[in-house]
Amino acid sequence: MSQLVYSGKSSLIQDFILKTEPVFLTSDAHEMSCYVCKKGIHDGVSLTAKTLDSKNVMLCEKHFE
């Protein structure tokens, strides 16, 4: 990042170099699949979220009612 400061007849140019260590992220994400038949979008089915017994689950078009 550079900054140019101009005041009257003089100017100042500053270059900022920010060095940071790389950050590696971790995730608990899992591939979505139907709660009943375990088919996923890679099998060509659409998935919809539904709450069953206070728990959110994914259901395919065959098992979603």
C-alpha positions in Angstrom: 0.0 0.0 0.0 1.4 3.4 -0.9 0.5 6.8 0.4 1.2 10.2 -1.3 1.1 13.3 0.9 1.3 16.6 -0.9 1.5 20.0 0.9 2.3 23.1 -1.1 5.7 22.6 -2.8 6.8 19.4 -1.1 5.5 15.9 -1.2 6.1 12.7 0.7 5.7 9.2 -0.6 5.4 6.3 1.9 5.2 2.6 1.1 3.7 0.3 3.7 4.7 -3.4 3.6 2.6 -5.5 6.0 4.1 -8.9 6.7 1.8 -11.4 8.3 2.1 -15.0 8.9 -0.3 -17.2 6.9 -3.5 -18.3 8.7 -4.7 -21.8 8.2 -8.5 -22.2 8.7 -10.2 -25.4 9.9 -13.8 -26.2 9.4 -16.4 -28.7 10.7 -18.3 -28.6 7.4 -19.6 -31.9 6.0 -21.1 -32.8 2.6 -24.8 -32.6 2.8 -26.9 -35.7 2.2 -30.4 -36.9 2.9 -30.9 -38.0 6.5 -32.9 -41.1 5.4 -31.3 -42.5 2.3 -27.9 -40.7 2.4 -28.1 -39.4 -1.2 -26.5 -36.1 -1.9 -26.5 -33.5 -4.6 -23.8 -35.4 -6.4 -26.5 -38.1 -7.0 -28.7 -35.6 -8.7 -31.3 -35.0 -5.9 -32.3 -31.7 -4.4 -32.0 -31.3 -0.6 -34.3 -29.3 1.7 -33.7 -28.6 5.4 -36.5 -29.6 7.8 -36.7 -29.6 11.6 -37.5 -33.0 13.1 -37.7 -33.4 16.9 -35.9 -30.0 17.4 -33.1 -31.1 15.1 -32.3 -29.7 11.7 -31.9 -32.4 9.0 -31.6 -32.5 5.2 -34.1 -34.5 3.2 -34.2 -35.3 -0.5 -37.3 -34.7 -2.6 -38.4 -38.3 -2.1 -38.4 -38.1 1.7 -39.4 -34.5 2.2 -43.1 -34.2 3.1 
